[in-house]
Amino acid sequence: MKKVIITTALILTSGFAAAKSMPATGGFNGPNDGAQTTVTQALNAKDDTMVQITGNITHSLGDEKYQFTDGSNTIVIEIDNEDWRGVNVTPNDRVIITGSIDKDMMQDATIDVDRVNIAS
């Protein structure tokens, strides 16, 4: 009887451990209500405003910062390595970036990117 209880406990414990180690996936992939849609609007938005903009990442500035353009204006964006989520892009690829405005008193507005998707 003890063997059955111990075996059952081990099976349940390993199942919980496996479920906990699985990465979270899924979620809504679409426009945000009220999100800005151009770089010009993003540059004029308040701090922490959610944005979703389609354009191109033109080049790396180092330290997880990149130059981004929507074709009419440019802005610096910051993409943490884990926020790429396996997406690889070149300057020729149109992407949709989703994130929030980061405004400091002494610097221009930037976008702290949460997600990068290839535009279809």
C-alpha positions as CSV (number, residue, x, y, z in Angstrom):
1,M,0.0,0.0,0.0
2,K,2.9,2.4,0.8
3,K,4.4,1.7,-2.6
4,V,1.1,2.7,-4.3
5,I,0.8,5.9,-2.3
6,I,4.5,6.9,-2.9
7,T,4.2,6.1,-6.6
8,T,1.0,8.1,-7.0
9,A,2.6,11.0,-5.1
10,L,5.7,10.9,-7.4
11,I,3.5,10.8,-10.5
12,L,1.4,13.8,-9.4
13,T,4.4,15.8,-8.3
14,S,6.3,15.2,-11.6
15,G,3.1,16.2,-13.6
16,F,2.8,19.5,-11.7
17,A,6.6,20.2,-12.2
18,A,6.3,19.5,-15.9
19,A,3.2,21.7,-16.3
20,K,4.9,24.6,-14.4
21,S,8.0,24.4,-16.6
22,M,6.1,24.7,-19.9
23,P,6.3,28.2,-21.4
24,A,3.1,30.2,-21.6
25,T,1.8,30.5,-25.1
26,G,-1.2,32.1,-26.8
27,G,-3.1,35.3,-26.3
28,F,-4.7,38.0,-28.4
29,N,-2.9,39.0,-31.5
30,G,-4.6,42.1,-32.9
31,P,-4.9,45.9,-32.5
32,N,-5.2,47.5,-29.1
33,D,-8.1,49.8,-28.6
34,G,-6.8,53.4,-28.6
35,A,-3.2,52.4,-29.6
36,Q,-1.3,55.0,-31.7
37,T,-0.6,53.9,-35.2
38,T,2.1,56.3,-36.5
39,V,5.6,57.2,-35.2
40,T,4.5,60.9,-35.2
41,Q,1.6,60.1,-32.9
42,A,3.9,58.0,-30.7
43,L,6.4,60.8,-30.4
44,N,3.6,63.1,-29.2
45,A,2.0,60.6,-26.9
46,K,2.2,60.6,-23.1
47,D,4.5,58.3,-21.1
48,D,3.3,54.7,-20.8
49,T,0.8,55.1,-23.7
50,M,0.3,51.7,-25.5
51,V,1.3,51.8,-29.2
52,Q,1.1,49.5,-32.2
53,I,2.9,50.6,-35.3
54,T,3.7,49.0,-38.6
55,G,7.1,49.8,-40.2
56,N,10.7,48.7,-40.5
57,I,13.6,48.3,-38.1
58,T,16.3,50.0,-40.1
59,H,19.4,49.3,-38.0
60,S,20.7,48.4,-34.5
61,L,22.0,51.1,-32.2
62,G,23.4,48.6,-29.7
63,D,22.3,47.7,-26.2
64,E,18.9,46.3,-27.4
65,K,18.0,49.7,-29.1
66,Y,17.0,50.0,-32.7
67,Q,16.0,52.7,-35.2
68,F,12.4,52.2,-36.4
69,T,10.5,54.0,-39.2
70,D,7.0,53.9,-40.4
71,G,8.0,55.6,-43.7
72,S,7.3,59.2,-42.5
73,N,9.2,59.5,-39.2
74,T,11.7,57.6,-37.1
75,I,11.9,56.7,-33.4
76,V,14.2,54.7,-31.2
77,I,12.8,51.4,-30.0
78,E,14.1,49.0,-27.3
79,I,13.5,45.3,-27.7
80,D,14.7,43.0,-24.9
81,N,16.2,39.8,-26.3
82,E,13.3,37.7,-24.9
83,D,10.7,39.9,-26.6
84,W,11.8,38.9,-30.1
85,R,10.2,35.4,-29.4
86,G,12.1,33.8,-32.2
87,V,11.2,36.4,-34.9
88,N,14.1,37.3,-37.2
89,V,13.9,40.4,-39.3
90,T,15.9,42.4,-41.8
91,P,15.6,46.1,-42.7
92,N,13.4,45.0,-45.7
93,D,10.9,43.2,-43.5
94,R,7.7,45.1,-42.5
95,V,6.9,44.5,-38.8
96,I,4.3,45.4,-36.3
97,I,5.7,46.5,-33.0
98,T,3.6,46.6,-29.9
99,G,4.7,48.3,-26.7
100,S,4.6,51.5,-24.6
101,I,6.0,55.0,-24.8
102,D,8.9,55.7,-22.6
103,K,9.5,59.4,-22.0
104,D,12.3,60.8,-19.9
105,M,12.7,64.5,-19.2
106,M,16.1,64.8,-20.9
107,Q,15.6,62.4,-23.9
108,D,13.2,62.0,-26.8
109,A,10.4,59.5,-26.5
110,T,11.2,55.9,-27.2
111,I,9.1,52.7,-27.5
112,D,9.7,49.9,-25.0
113,V,8.6,47.0,-27.3
114,D,6.8,44.0,-25.8
115,R,6.1,42.1,-29.1
116,V,7.5,42.0,-32.7
117,N,5.4,40.4,-35.4
118,I,6.0,40.2,-39.1
119,A,3.4,42.3,-41.0
120,S,1.3,40.2,-43.4
